[in-house]
Amino acid sequence: MRSYLDFEKPVAELEAKSDELRALEARGDGISLSEEIGKLDARANQALKEIYAALTPWQKTLVARHPQRPHFKDYCAALIEEFTPLAGDRAFGEDEAIVGGFGRFRGEAVCVIGQEKGDSTETRIRHNFGMPKPEGYRKAARLVEMAGRFGLPVLSFVDTAGAYPGIDAEERGQAEAIARSTDAWLGLPTASVALVIGEGGSGGAIAIAAASRVLMMEHAIYSVISPEGAASILWRDTARAQDAATGMKITAQDLLKFGVIDAIVAEPTGGAHRDKALAMMRAGDAIAAALAEFSGMDAAAITEKRAEKFLGIGRHL
């Protein structure tokens, strides 16, 4: 069953009426309602286009968090062949909030890393709602360093509200693990592409997104803190999250202007959850185009180009 956000109510009402007419027609009473169904579908599609053409930053935040939005496991299944996951940080244990391993992207061997939120109560708990602990970031750093030794490009799929802020994570060196993972990405001698598929929250996101090319899905968000967290700090009122979302410039469109990201991947009308196959096909094409920019480039040139990219953020403003 499709889940609707509050601002999608006009579309929900039209699609509900269309479904009712389809059910009535399917009863086999000899009544043809195709014309009426077509009109309702056309009105629903038009309403959806108008709504998504003028989303506010807060509405984009809600879309990025949509319960039916495709997660890392969906992108991995659609884009990566022969995926072999690896577990553990070789120091403490396994963290399933970050999933990583090796596989093939359009025939080319790659390292793949992603944050997985889960899509049911059981999987959300197992993956800790996509909030990694230190062992998750140390696993990511281990995989990146391994990819560098074998000369493989690295792909990452970012989708986290942020690193896990629990006491146990802090005791095991959360900040240090994030820093080491970020350092491993920046020093990688091969090309890397990061795609923000949902939420890109703070250092928890950049720890697997310090890539040669950073892409964002059209309705994803990428920020130093959540809108609710910013509102709590600035106004001591989480109800002002909408104001915070607007002021923080967290959308893909804003971040492209600032040079924080390199490209936006267009989503199907109504968001990636409306047509997951199309969204992931477009994501694959964008990743392939980004990787092609580094074809034939040696390690020194790749690392230099990555350094220039991050050092140049904001300088053109």
C-alpha positions, 0 to 999 in steps of 0.5 A, spaced: 500 500 500 502 506 498 504 511 503 502 519 502 505 525 506 501 530 508 502 535 502 500 529 498 493 529 500 490 532 493 494 526 490 491 521 495 484 523 494 484 522 486 488 516 486 483 513 491 477 515 487 481 512 481 482 505 485 475 505 487 473 505 480 478 500 478 475 495 483 468 497 481 470 495 474 473 489 476 467 486 479 465 484 472 458 488 471 459 490 464 460 497 466 466 500 463 469 506 467 476 507 463 474 514 461 473 516 468 479 512 470 483 515 465 481 522 467 482 521 474 489 518 473 491 524 469 489 529 474 493 525 479 499 526 475 498 533 474 497 534 481 503 530 483 507 534 478 505 541 480 506 539 488 513 536 486 515 542 482 515 547 488 517 543 494 520 546 500 526 544 503 522 541 509 518 537 504 524 535 501 526 532 508 520 528 508 521 525 502 528 523 503 525 520 509 519 517 506 518 510 509 518 507 502 524 510 499 529 505 496 535 504 501 542 501 500 540 494 499 535 496 493 541 500 490 546 494 491 541 489 488 539 493 482 546 496 480 551 491 483 552 484 480 556 478 484 556 482 490 560 479 496 559 483 503 565 483 508 564 484 515 567 486 521 572 492 523 578 487 525 578 490 532 571 490 535 566 487 531 561 488 526 556 494 525 550 492 520 548 500 519 554 500 514 554 494 509 560 493 504 563 489 500 566 487 493 562 486 486 561 488 479 558 495 477 556 494 469 562 489 468 567 493 472 570 490 479 568 495 485 568 496 492 561 498 495 559 501 501 553 504 504 548 505 510 542 501 510 536 503 515 532 497 514 525 497 512 521 493 517 521 493 525 526 487 525 531 490 520 531 497 522 533 495 529 538 490 526 541 496 522 540 501 528 536 505 523 542 507 519 546 510 524 553 507 524 557 506 530 565 506 530 566 499 528 562 501 522 566 506 520 572 502 521 570 497 517 568 502 511 576 505 512 578 497 512 574 496 505 577 503 502 584 501 504 583 494 501 580 497 494 586 502 494 591 496 494 587 492 489 586 498 484 579 498 485 574 504 484 569 505 490 562 507 490 558 509 496 551 510 498 549 515 503 543 515 507 543 516 515 541 521 520 548 521 523 553 517 526 550 513 533 551 518 539 550 513 544 555 512 550 558 506 548 559 509 541 563 515 544 567 510 549 569 506 543 572 512 539 566 515 535 569 521 532 576 518 531 573 512 527 569 518 523 576 522 522 580 515 520 574 513 515 574 520 512 582 520 511 582 513 508 577 516 503 581 522 501 587 518 500 584 513 496 589 512 490 583 510 485 576 514 483 570 514 488 563 516 487 558 517 493 551 518 492 546 521 497 540 517 496 536 519 502 539 523 508 546 525 509 547 527 516 553 530 519 560 527 519 556 520 519 555 521 512 561 525 510 565 519 513 563 515 507 562 521 502 569 524 501 569 522 494 572 524 487 565 526 485 559 527 490 552 526 487 545 527 490 538 524 488 534 530 487 529 530 493 535 527 498 538 532 503 545 533 506 547 537 512 551 538 518 545 537 523 538 535 522 533 540 521 530 538 528 537 538 531 538 545 529 531 548 531 533 545 538 539 549 538 537 555 535 530 556 538 530 551 543 524 549 539 524 543 535 517 545 532 521 550 528 524 545 524 521 547 517 525 554 519 531 551 520 531 546 514 530 553 509 535 556 512 540 551 512 540 550 505 540 542 505 537 541 498 541 538 492 539 544 488 542 549 494 548 544 495 550 544 487 550 552 487 555 552 493 559 546 490 558 541 495 556 536 490 557 535 483 551 533 480 543 532 481 540 525 479 533 526 477 528 522 480 521 520 477 515 525 479 513 524 486 520 521 488 524 515 488 519 511 491 514 512 486 518 508 481 524 505 484 527 501 478 527 508 474 530 512 480 536 506 480 537 506 473 538 514 473 543 513 479 547 508 475 547 512 469 550 518 473 555 514 477 558 511 470 558 518 468 562 520 474 567 514 474 568 515 466 571 522 468 577 518 471 578 513 466 586 513 464 588 517 470 593 515 475 593 515 482 597 522 483 592 525 479 586 522 482 588 524 489 590 531 487 583 532 483 579 530 489 583 535 494 582 540 489 575 539 489 574 539 497 579 545 498 575 549 493 568 548 496 565 555 497 571 559 494 567 561 488 562 564 492 
